[in-house]
Amino acid sequence: MTVHEDAAEALLQDIQQDEKATTAMLRLRNRHIQGGMDDGGILGTGYADSLGSSARYAPNKWPLHQHAAFVQIHSLIGAGDVAYTCISTGGTPGPDADRVGNSRKLDDTIEPFRAALDMSQNRADSDGVLRWHEPLKISRSTGAHFYPSACRRGQYSLVTYPTIREPGSAPLEVGDSWPSRTLLHLWEDGAVARWPYGSKLIWLFVNYKRFSL
């Protein structure tokens, strides 16, 4: 196992010590498997794959520790500890081997962002890097939500507030990447950018609160 998978295993063990946390994890796992995390509503289509994805394994075949990492990231976002924004690019990523083609698509990443691939990726910790050269305005959850309609069974919306992130950078992961890898980037690097297969958007996640793995 890799470092990030070991960390996810430890996280799973912690969750399993709490009955309520275990129930919540399994509930979100079922929602993910059934496609409820990508309904195009509050979270937006592509949200689930941005947290982590695998072309080899459908979510119902994931190891349980990857669901633990998935739910942890989702919980950090809901609590406002992690915020995210979506960034337009020149298209959806192609196969990993087509680094030249993917790099050309990233040339069209919207300002003030610049995305660059590591063209060799010789044992690198990520596929590339996303940089922004101006202060970044991003919405952060307050940890509360409301229902736009009177129907409590309908879609809810998060209560957010604007915040600023100074110019900086984040490791870029293209295509498939386990949730445990996303979570480790947030912990170690304070941010991570995900460009999953099938998405024309880069999802940038930034960590506003230190947490341990």
N, C-alpha and C positions, 0 to 999 in steps of 0.2 A: 504493500500500500504506500501511497505518497503521503507527504506531510499533511496536505489538506484533507485527505481521506481519513487519516488518523485523527485529525481534529474533529471531523464530523462524527466519527465513531464515539469519541469522548462526549460530544454534544448529545448524541442519541442516548447514551447511558444516563446523562443528567436528566434529560427529558423523561426517561422511563422511571425515574425515581418519584415523579409527580404524576398522579393519576389524571388530574385536570389537564396538564400539559400534554400528556400522552394522547388523551381524547381529542384535544385541539389539533394535534399534529395529524392524527389519523383522519379527522374530519377534513382538513385542508388537503391531505393526500387524496382522498376520494374526490374532492372538488377538482383537483388538478387532473386526475385521471379521466374524469368525465368532461373535461374541457371548459369547466366553469371559471378558470382563471384568465381566459382569453375571450370574454364575451363582447368586447368592443365598448364596454361601458366605462365605469370608473377607472379601471386599470388599463384598458386599451388592448387591442389585438397585438400580440407579440410579447406581452408582459411576462408570461410564464417562461418562454424560451430565453428571455433576457436574464432571468435569474439563474437559469441553468438548463441545458438541453443535451440530448444524446440521440443521434440518428440511429445508433446501434440498438438502443434500448428504449422502448416506449415507457412512459411514466409508471405503468403498472408492473414493469419489470425492473424498476430501479431498486438498488439496495436501500434498505430503510434509512441508513445514515444519510443518504442523499436527500431524502424527504425531510429529514431533520434539519439539514442545512438550508433547504428551500424554505421551510416554514420560519426558520430563524431570520433569514433575510426579509421575508415578507413581514414579519413581526417588527423588525427594526424600522422598516419603512412606515408601517402603520403608527408606530410610536413617535415618529419624527426623528429618530436617531440617525436614519439614513434618508436622504432625499434623492430624487432622480429627475432627469429631464431627457427629452428625446431630441435627437439631432439628425437632420436630413443629410443623406449622402447621395452618391450617383447611382445607386441601385442596390440589389441584394448581393450578398457575397457568393462567389462561385466556389468550386472545390479548393481545398487547401493548396493543392499543387499549382493553381493558377494565381500565383502571387502577383504577377505583373498585371493581370486583369483586375484583380481586387484592388491593387494599388491605384490604378487609373480611376476606379470608381470612388475611391477615397479622396482623390484630388478634388472632387466636387462637394466635399463636406462643407456645410454652410458656415459662414463666418459667425463668431470669431474663433471657430475651431479649426484645427489642423490635425489630420489623422495620417499616420505614417506606419507602414508595415516594416517589420524586420525581415528583409528579403532573404536572409539566410536562416534565421531562427535556429542558430546552433546552440541547442540546450538553453534557450532564453526562457525567462520566467513568464513571458507573455508573447503574443503575436505581433505587438507593436505598441504604439503610444498615441494617445489623444491629448492635444494641448489646446489651451485657450489663453489668449494674450490680453484679454480684457476681463474686468470683474464680471462674474457670472451671476445673473439673477435667477434664482431657483425657488420653487415652492416647497415648503417643509410642512409636514403634517403636525397638527397640535396634539394628536392622539385621540381626538374626538371626531364624531361623524354625525351627519344629519340625513334625514329622508326628504328628498325634494317633493315627494307626493305623500298623501295621507296613508298610503298603503305601506305598512311596515314590512311587508314581504317583498317589496320591490327593491330596486337598486338604491344603495345609499351612496353618499358623497363624503369624502374626507374634508374636514375643516383644516385649511392650510393658511400659512402666512408667508410672505415673501422674505427671503434672506439672500445674503450676498456671499459668494465664494470668490476669493482673490484669484488672480491669474495663476494657473498651475497646469498640472498634467495628471494623467491616469493611465495605467496599463490597459492596453486594448486586447480583448479576447474576441476572435473571429470564429463564426460557425458554432460548433459544439464545444461546450465547456461545462463541466459538472458544477452544480450549485456550491459544492464545497470549495471549488477553486475561486468562484466569485466571492464567497464569504471570506476566504483567506486574504484575497486582495484588499477587501474593505478593511480588514484588521491590520494588515501589514503596511499597505500603501495609502490608506485613508480614502481611496476612490478606486473605481474600476469602470471601464467602458466596455459594453457588450454589443457586438454586431452579429446577431444570430442569423442562421440560415433562414431565408424567406423574408427577411426584414430589410426595408430600405432605410431604416433608422438605426442609429447608434444610441443605445440606452446608457446614459452616464449616471452612475450611482456615486454619491459622496457621503462620507461618514462624518457626522457631527458630534459623535460621542464615542469615547473609547470603550471598547468591550473586550472581554477576554474569550479565548477559544480553548 
